[in-house]
């Protein structure tokens, strides 16, 4: 029997990779990991964590404005970009250290270098070939910028976190999570923000009614240009000139292209093994995250299933336990809650109305548009929306959707209820907490009612 240096070699020390390392090492496996960039992956460095910190910073503008209606006055209030970025960087560095400590504390061998696959059990790293019984690819994704004239003048969601100064004006290209979130954030930080999207509504893939609602809400603070796209960008004396397909011209300081991320599988040595890729470069795996090469597995954004940090964590744990213990578990992708941290937040779990209908289900739809009590004094012209999709036959709640503050905090609890099989009757007999936005979920009695 062949002797291997390691039982598991992981490429990528992001969420999924580090979780797999920790679990496998805890089960007695000899584990190594290679990370060429930064510990914690996309989430910690150029994703979830810094983005949420940016969102918090932006929310303070609303809070300060809203406080006036409650009798507060404040003077000498100003936003300092340098202070914010310095403090953000300190927090990211702290988290980098935590991820590294997890590996060290579990006796995982760490290679701070790029790794390239040489064969089913071999990896070239730091100038030598290392062998392992199993390889796990957790390489994540990277921003994708389409090719057009002047695209070299743009920045991606990687660079947005490290701008030397707050731009006075910005054009954002895209209409998904990243584009919508940063449009909300920078408009509130004081940057004149324009969002250009080639479709008629933002956030493709979400419930259509929710899309219409959030598009209108985002349009209150951001200049929206829909059904259009950037054709070219040129430099001028004032910065950048953005030309759209419609012929419209926009002058701005910065252009952020937020058109999605793609699996970072290029130049990984996959041509040396029997691993298949999709058209977008995603690694093809079976239900157990195994590639066509029996010794090689893949998780997280690299497999292009659901690109969320908690999903990568769960996938990495499943693989490690399956390989080094008797625990065999299959990942369940139903009812995974997600939130877009735009202003206001958008949270969702389960099926959209359109998905339910496409499945041939007979559903009831419950809908409420609400003006929060807070805004009766703040004067802010902002609405919230909640929506339930209910299966008529079983009365089970199939989908929950919300646009409003702290949507993530609310939707997380309702996701637990959905996974426990909650019905509309369960919601109806639950006493609400008054006065809150959350109570609207348990007080809806008729279809498509409005309390605005």
N, C-alpha and C positions, 0 to 999 in steps of 0.2 A: 504494500500500500504506500502511495506517495506521501512524503512528509511536506507539510506546508508551514511557512513561517507564521501565518495567521489563519484563524478560522474565518474571519470576516474582514474584508478591506472595503472601506466606504470612501467614495469620492464625493466630497462635498460636506462641509460642516455647518449646514443650515439646520433648520428645525427638524426635518425628517432624518437627516443623516446623524445628527447628534443624538436624537432619541433612540435610533437604532443602535448606535454605539453603546449608549448607557445600558439599554436593556440586554443586549447581547453580552456585554462584559459582566453584568450582574448575574447572568446565567452561566458564567464560567468560560466564555469564549475568549480567545486571544484576538483582540480587535485593534485595527489601525485605521486611521482616517487621513485623507489628504485634503487640504484646503489652500487654494492658491491666493485667496483674496482676503476675506474677513470672516471671523467666527460669528455665527448667527444667521448668515445668509441674507437673502433679500429682506425678510421681515424685519430683522433687527437694524439693518444698515440703510436700506433704501426702500423700505416698504412700510408695513403696518405700524411699527413703533414711531419712527420719525414723522410719518404722515399724521398719526393721531396727535402727536405733540404740536404739529403745525395747525391741526384742526382746533385744538384747545386754544392756541394763541389767537386764532381768528375769532373764536367765539367770544373772547373778552370784549371785542368791539361791540357786539350785540348786547352783551350784558351791561356794559357801561351806558350805552344809549337807552336801554330799557329801564335802567335804574332811575332815570329822571322822572318818569311817571309815578314813581313810588317815593318821591321826595328827596332823592339823593342829588347832590351836586358835586362835581369834581373838577379841579383845575390842574393845569400842568400835566395832563395825561397825554403821553406820547408813546409810540411804539418804537423800540430800538432794535433793529435787525441784528446788529452785532451781538448784543446781549443775549438775544434769543438763540442765535446759532451757536454761540459759545456754550450755553447751558445745554442745548440739545446735543452737541458733540460730546460733552462730558457724560451725559446719560448713555449715549450709544457706546462710548468707550467702556463704561461700567458693565454694560450688558455683554460686550465682547469678552470681557474678563470672566463673567459668569459662565458663558458657554465654554470657554477654554478650561475653566476650573472643573466643570462637569466631566470633561474628557480626562483631565489629569487625575481627578479623584477616583476615577474608575479604571485607572491604569491602561488607558487607551493610548497607543503610540500615535503621536501626531506628526505628520509631515506638512510643514508650511510651504508647500510647493505644488505645482501642477502635476497631476498624474495622468498617464496615458495608458490605455489598455493595450497589452501586447498579445494576449491570448485568453482563453477561458478562465485561467487561474493566475494570470501574470499582469502586473502593473509596473510600468516604468515611472519611477519617482526619484528625485534627487540623484539622477545619474545611474541608478541601479534598478534591477528588476526584482520586485518583491512578489512572493507567491501567497495565495490565499485560497482556501477551500471554496469560499463564496465571495463574489464581488457585489456591492450594492451601489448603484448610481443614484445619487441625490444631488445632482448638479444644478437644479433650479432653472430659472429662465432669465432672459435678458431683454431689455426694451427693443422693440422692432420699429424702425423708422422707414417708411416707404421712400422709394427713390423718386425725387422730382428736382427740378432746377432750383438750386439754392438750399437743398435740404441740409447741406453741411453747416449752415448758419443756425440750425436749430439745436435745442437741448432735449434730453429725455428725462424721464422720471428719476434717473440716477443723479443727474447733475442738479436738478431742481433743489435738492437739499443742501447744496454747497455753493449757492450763488454768493458772490462777494458783497452784493448789496441788493436791497429790495428794488425790483424794477418799477419804474413809473407806469409802464404799460406792458401788457402781455397779450399775445394771441395764443390760444390753446387749440390744437387740432385733435379732434376725437370726441366721442360721446359716451365712453364707457366709464367704469369705476374711476380710473385715475384722472381722466380729463375733467369729469364732473366734480370730483373732490377738490382738485387744485383750482378750478375756476371759482368755486365757493370760497376757498381759503384765501386766495390772493386778492379777490375783490374786496374782502373784509379787512385785509391788511393794508389797504389803501392803494392798491395797484389797479389801474384802469384795465379791466379784463374783458376780452372778447373770446367767445367760444364758437368755433366753426365746426359744424358736423354735417356729414353728407346725407343724413337721414332726416325724417320729419319730427322725430321724437328722440329724446335721450335714453340711454340705458337699454339698448336692445337686449331682449331675452327676459326682461322683467314683465310683470303683468301690465297689459296695455293701458288699463285705466290708471294704474300707478304711474306709468311712464308719462301719460298726459299731464297728470297732476304735478309731478316733480319737475317736468319741463317748464310748466308755468311758474312754479315757485322759484326755480333757479333763475328764470328770466327777470325776476324782480331786482336782482342785484348784479347780474352779469349780462353783458350784451350778447345775445344769442343770434347766430347766423346759421339757420338750418337749411337743409337741401342744397348745400354748397360745399366746396372743398378748396383747399389750397392748390394752386397750379404752379406757382413759383415764388421764390423769395429773392429779393435783391437788396444789396446794401445801399444806403443813401446817407446824406449828411446827418440825418436825425436818428439813424439806427438801421432799422429794417423796413422794407416795403413788401407787404404780403399781397400777392395777387390771387384772387379767387376765380374759379371757373366762370362765375357770373359776370366777371369784369370789374367787380368791386375791388378797391384798393384800401389797405389798412396800414398805417404807419405805426410801428411799435418798437419797443426796446428789446424785447425777448419773445421768441417763439418756442413754445413747449409742444412737442409732438407726443401725444399720448394715445397711440393707436394699438396698444397691446404689447404683450411680451411673448417671446417664443422660447421653447426649450433650448438650453445651452449645450447642445450635443455635438456641435461641430468640433473637429480636431480632437476628438476624445479617443480615437483609435478603434472606433466601432467597426471599421472595415476589417479588423483583424479577428472578429468574432461573428457569430450568427445572431446578430441583433437587428431587428427590423425597426424602421422609422416611418412615421406618418409623413404626409406632405408638408407639415409644419415643423418637422424635425423631432416630434415627440416619440419617445421610446414605446414600442408596442409591448404590452405585458398581458398575462392572463389574470384570472381572478385572484391569484396568489402573488401577483406582482413579479412573476417570473418571465424572463424573456425567452425567445426561442433557444438561446444558449442556456442550458439547464443550471449552470453555476452562477449566472448573472441575473440580478434583480434590479428593479428601479422603482422609485417612489417620488412623490411630490410633483412640483411643476414640470419636471422632466417628462412625466408620462401624460401630461395634458388632460387630466380628468377634471378635477375641481381644484383650482389653484388657490387654496386657502391654507394658511399656516396650520390650523388645527387638523385639517385633513392630512397634511404631510406628516404631522406628529403621529396620528393614528396609524397611517400606512407604515411608517418606519417601525413602530412598535409591533404591528402585526407580523411583519417580515422577521424581525429578530426573534420573536417568540416562536414562530413557526419553525425556524431553522435550528433553534437551540433549546427547545423545550417540547413537551408533548401538546402544548396548547395550539390548536389550529382554529383560527378565526377568519371570517371573511368580512371584508369591509362593506359596510352598508352606506350607500350614498343618498338614501331617502331622508328627507326632513333635516337636511343640513342647513342651519340658519346662517344668514350672511347679512352684512350691513354695508351700505355705501355711506361713508362719513362726509357727505356733502351737507349743506346747510339749507333746509333742515335735513336730518338723517333719514335714510331710507332703509328699513329692515324688512326681511322676508324669510319665511320658512315654508317649505312644502310647495304645492302646485299653484301656478297662476290659473286664472280663470280659463285662459286659452289652452293651457296644458291639460286641464281637467276635461275640457270639451273634446280635445283631440284624442283623449283616451276613451272616449265614448261614455263618460260618466254623466249622470243626470245630477246637476248641482243647484243648490240655492246659493245666492250671492248676497252677502250682507255688507253694507257700505255706510260709512259715516264720515262727513267732512265737518271738522270741529275747529272753532277758534278757542284757543286755550284761555283759561281764566286770567293768566298772567298778562296777556295782551289786551285785556279790557282796560288796564291802566298804563301799560307800556306804550300803547298806541301803535305798536308794530302791526303792519298789514300782512300777517303770516297765518296760514291755515295748516292744519294737520289732517291727515286722512288715515283711516283704518279700514281694512277689508278682510272679510272671512269668506272662504270657499268651503261649502259644506255638502257632503254627499247626501242626497235626498234619501236613498235607500237605507243607509246605515246610520245616518245623522253624524258621522265622524267629520271632524274638521280636517280638511285636506290641505288648506293653505291659509296662511296668515300674513298679511302685508300691512306695512305701516310707514307713513311719512310723518316725522315729528321728532322732537328733541329726545335724546337718549334712547333712540329706537333699539340700539343693540342691547341695552340693559333690559328692556321690556321683552323683546323678541326671544332672548335667551330662555327666559322662564316659560314662555309659551311653547318653545320648541320641546322642552321637557314634557309638557302636557300632551303635545301632539304625539310624541314617541310613546306615551302611555295610552294612546288611543282615545283621547278626549273627544267628546261629542259636543254638539251645539247645546244639548240639554245640560251637560256639565258646566258649560259656560254660563247658561241662563240661571242656574241655581247657585252660582258663586256670587257672594255679596261683594260689590265693588268697594274700593277705597276712595272716599269722596273728600275733596274734589281733586281728581287726578285725570290725566289723559288715559291712563291704563284702564280705568273703570269703563270706558266706552266699549272695550272688548266684551264686557259681560252684561251690557245693558241694551245691545242692539236686538230689537224684536221684529222689525219689519225690514223688507228688502230695500236697499239703496235709499235709505233715509238720510236726511241732512240736518245737522244742528248748527250750521254756520250762523 
